[in-house]
Amino acid sequence: MTDNNRQKIVESVPQKGFFGHPKGLFTLFFTEFWERFSYYGMRAILVFYMYYEVSKGGLGLDETTALAIMSIYGSLVYMSGIIGGWLADRIFGTSKAVFYGGVLIMLGHIALAIPGSLAMFFVSMVLIVLGTGLLKPNVSSVVGEIYSPEDTRRDAGFSIFYMGINLGGFLAPLIVGTVGMKYNFHLGFGIAAVGMFFGLLVFIFTKKKNLGLAGTFVANPLAVDEKKKVYTRIGLGALIIAILVAVGIPTGLLTVDTFIALVGILGITIPIAYFTVMYRSPKTTDVERSRIIAYIPLFIASVMFWAIQEQGSTILANYADKRTQLDFMGIHISPAWFQSLNPLFIIFLAPVFAWMWVKMGERQPSVPQKFSLGLLFAGLSFIVILVPAYMGGTDSLVNPLWLVLSYFIVVLGELLLSPVGLSATTKLAPAAFSAQTMSLWFLSNAAAQAINAQIVKFYTPETEMTYFGVIGAAAIVLSIILFLLSPKIQGYMKGVR
């Protein structure tokens, strides 16, 4: 996107009206709030739906398989951001991508809400994966568009936006989780579908007034003849995939294990390919190439962080269900409720961090330093969770406060890394790859969960201490290395703070 178009967008958006921020932040805040309500509501009960017995309303899958599928699901959700970012950058812009994505997500939750079979489950996966790929990276890109690059409110604005994400993530497990676990899984998924419907209503009815031209420019549009070629390739690609699936499943060539392995390979190779294409593109300037080099260690740190944080919906969800004392202080705790802890802490702490960055101004830690501290806290969150096993063994049920403490510590890291990473991505992105670079940021999460799908098989109550200890220690070592390299990385960022 050209600097001229960026200026037009900023001028078209009312710059006051939402907690001292551009009015468009209201639209994006509540659109993402409802999208996250639907996604985190579904996610809070999905792993239980997969491995609970059919007699309890579940699919009756093997527990380890369910944990691996959950990781792959999360990986594909973020990996699909490549498609969403590319379509926004080259064909229809970020605003339309957000709308189309919301429609697909809603349909995916409706498919889950229909009592059916494993086939309906996979249909819903495809719809939600594609829909989130369209919506998730592009709604964040629009947040970046409503601020000028020099606007000091930018990091604070992303922190407020991030609070909206987590407000939806907090309420969803309490509502959808309670209904799904206590009454009926499908009714819970239905509530998630209604949540996405509300998000679409907010976006449709407020975008014109609040967002102005934000999201309407296509950053690097295809020519007419190029579009025809692209549509043909997309059609052929979809046909080839359909044939491979139709042949692979009956013959036994395509199994859950081979699919997990394939996604694992893609999770690593796709980001490498993306970095290479952006770096070598003639549309990328020398300054932008330097910033891409600076972005690589931040990306690696992000992969390590999300590999720990995202186990909240897999390993720690299973830990809550099987290893935690759920009758505590006179109440029975639903294992789905623990999914609300992460966003609950963020809701309280995000305004504090936003205020802190504004207050510190130029004195705040650099982006690489914030990343290193975030990674340190992530490692400590896993070290903490192995303590009760060390003290009481792996046979007794664990006090739920240990799990609460682990979630709290990782949230400190998340607030140092995630909103800062979103903001840094919009500032370090090459102009010709603005939305696609945001997709690359979410690919760090995809790569992390693709790796998780491989390593969850090593988790058992017997290997619990080794599992948490090795991963936690690896994160702490990487955080120290990143902190030592921070001045060098900052130099490659060419003035971006």
Secondary structure, 3 states (H helix, E strand, C coil): CCHHHHHHHHHHCCCCCECCECCHHHHHHHHHHHHHHHHHHHHHHHHHHHHCCHHHCCCCCCHHHHHHHHHHHHHHHHHCHHHHHHHHHHHHHHHHHHHHHHHHHHHHHHHHHCCCCHHHHHHHHHHHHHHHHHHHHHHHHHHHHCCCCCCCCHHHHHHHHHHHHHHHHHHHHHHHHHHHHHCCHHHHHHHHHHHHHHHHHHHHHHHHHHHCCCCCCCCCCCCHHHHHHHHHHHHHHHHHHHHHHHHHHHHCCCCHHHHHHHHHHHHHHHHHHHHHHHHHCCCCCHHHHHHHHHHHHHHHHHHHHHHHHHHHHCHHHHHHHHCECCEECCEECCHHHHHHHHHHHHHHHHHHHHHHHHHHHHHCCCHHHHHHHHHHHHHHHHHHHHHHHHHHCCCCCECHHHHHHHHHHHHHHHHHHHHHHHHHHHHHCCHHHHHHHHHHHHHHHHHHHHHHHHHHHHCCCCCHHHHHHHHHHHHHHHHHHHHHHHHHHHHHCCCCC
